[in-house]
Amino acid sequence: MPEETTRRRRRAPAMSPEDRREAIVAATVPLLFTHGANVTTSQIAKAAGIAEGTVFRAFKDKQELIRTCVRSVLGVDSELELIEQARQADTLAERLSWAISAVSGYLDRMWKLMSVLRDSGYDPHDERREHKGPPVEMQRIVERVASLFGPDDDLRVDPSLAARLLLGLVFTNRMQGDGFGDATAGADQLVELFLHGVLKQD
């Protein structure tokens, strides 16, 4: 009887179904970056510190879990918060450089996961078509970046278009190899090129 009582005391507090799902997703995401869709539920259970059967009580199957993890990785709430914090910078160039750093991190994370999943036989394009992930999330980023332009910035175009053009530079700047070359611009340099062009000033 005392031994049984000890086991009960050592047992982790019960989680709500939603909290349990979130905990499993948090444990699975790092495994996806390493193993892609080849990650096993045994590995997931071990990382989450739960029995393997608990995974299937929280999710219908591994595919549902992977889809949930992908949506989690594609989420941009943290990037939106970082871009919002850019408002504290004194100049437009500093605000945009801040935003570029946040967006670049998001693109690197998204592309890395998509690449690993594709290499392991999972089609990430099905995920995008089903959930409209990146387009919707990138729209949210565009809106937040556009809000960094103020009435005193004397723009030649609408802030939304300016944000889209800037993000277009950020996007292509991350493309390397396979005929694109290896040179990339840092955040500050990219802002300089965006605001003043590629021609040297006299």
N, C-alpha and C positions, 0 to 999 in steps of 0.2 A: 504493500500500500504506500509506504513512504517513497519507494522508487517511482511508482506511477505518478505520485504527486509532483516529484521532481521533474519528471518528463513534461508534465503539464505546465509547470512554471517556466521551463526552458522554451516552450513552444512560442513562436513569434505571434504577436497580436494579429487577429484576423483583419484582413483588408476588405474594403468594399470591392465589388467586381470591377469598377472603373479604376480604382487605385491599383488593383492587381494587374489589370491590362497595361496600365501605364508603366508599372514596374517591369513587366516582361518586355515591353517595347524598349525601355531604357537599357535593359541588359542585352537585347538582341541587336540593336543598331550597330554597336562596335563590331559585333561578329559579322554583320553583313558586309562591312567595309573590308573585312579580312577574307571571308569565305564566300561572299555572294549568296546566291540562292542555294548553294550546296551546304549551308550551315544545317546542322541536325538539331532536332528538338531535344536531343540529349545534351548537346552543347549549350543550348539555350537554357534548359532547366538548370544545368550546373552553374551557369553564369548568374542566373536569377536567384539561385539558392532555394529552388523548389523541386518538387517531384515532377517528373515528365508528364504525368497525367494532368497536372494542374495547368499546363500549357494548353491542353485540349479542352479544359473546362472554361478557359478564358477566351480561346479562339476556336473557330470551327475547324480550321486546319492550318498547316504551315503557310499556305498561300495567303490566307486572310491576314496572318501575322505579318508577313513580308509586306503586303500592301499597306497595312497600317504603319509599319516602320518607314516605308518610302514616303508616305504622306507627312510623317513626323519630320523626316530629314528635309523635305521640300518646304516645310513651313518657314516663314520669314519674319515671325514676330520679333525675334531677337535682333535681326538686321534692321527692322523698322525702328526699334528702340534706339539702336546705335545711330541711325540716320537722324532721328529726332534729337539726340544729344549733340549732333553737329551744330545745332543752332547756337550753342554757346561760343562757337568760334567767332573771331572778330571780323574776318573777311570772307567774301564769297569763295575765294580760292581755297581757303582753309576748310570751309564748310563742304565744298565739293570733294576735296581730297579725303576728308573724313568719310563721306558717303561712299566714295569709290572703294576705300578699304573694306567697308562693310559688304558691299555688293560683290567684290572680288572673292571674298571669303565664301560667300553663298554659292557663287558659280563654281568655285573649286570643289566645294563639298558636294554639290549636285552632280557635277560631271564625274567625279570620282566614284560616287555610288552607282550612277548609271552604267559606267564602264565595267565595274566589278560585277554587277548583276548581269549585264549582257554577256560577259565572258563566261559566266557560270550557267548560261542557257536561259536566263529569265529575260523576257522582252519588256524593257522599261517603257517602250512606246505604248504598249497596251495600257499600262498604268496611267500614262499621260492622257490618252484618249478617254479613259474611263472617268478620271477625276479632274481633268483640266488643270492639273497642278501648276507647272511652271508658268504658263501664260497668265493665269489669274494672279499668281504670286508676284510675277514680274510687273504686272499692272499696278499692284499695290506699292511696289518699290518705286515705280515711275512717279506715282502720285506723291509719294513722300519726298522724293528727290526734288520734284517740281516745287514743292512747298519751301525749299531752301532758298529759292530765288525771291528777292525782295523787290518792292516798288522802286527802290533807288538803284537797282542794278542795271537799268537802262538796256534791257534786252532788245535785240533786233527781231526775235521770234517769241511766240507764246511760251511760257514756262514749261508747259507739258511737252512741247516739241523740243525745247532745249534739254529737258531731262532725258527724253528718248534718244536724242543725238549723243548725249554724253554716255548713256548706258550702251549705245551701239559701239562707241569707242572702247568702253570697258570690256564688252563682250569679245570683240575681235582682238583686243590686246592680250586676252588669255589664250588665244589660239596659237600653238607652237608646233613645230615639226610638221611632217607630212606636207612639205611644200610651203609652209607658212613662215619658215625661218625661226630662229631662236631668240631674236631680240624682242624685248618687251620694255614698256615704259613704266616707271614707278608712278604712284598715285599723284604726287606733286607735278611730275613732268607731264602726265596725261592731262591734268587740269590746265597747265600752261599751254599745251598744244590745243586744247579745246577752246580756251578763251582767246588765244592770240594766233593760232594757226601754226603751220610748219615752216613758214618762211622766216628767215632771219630779219629782224627789224633793223633799218638803217640807223 
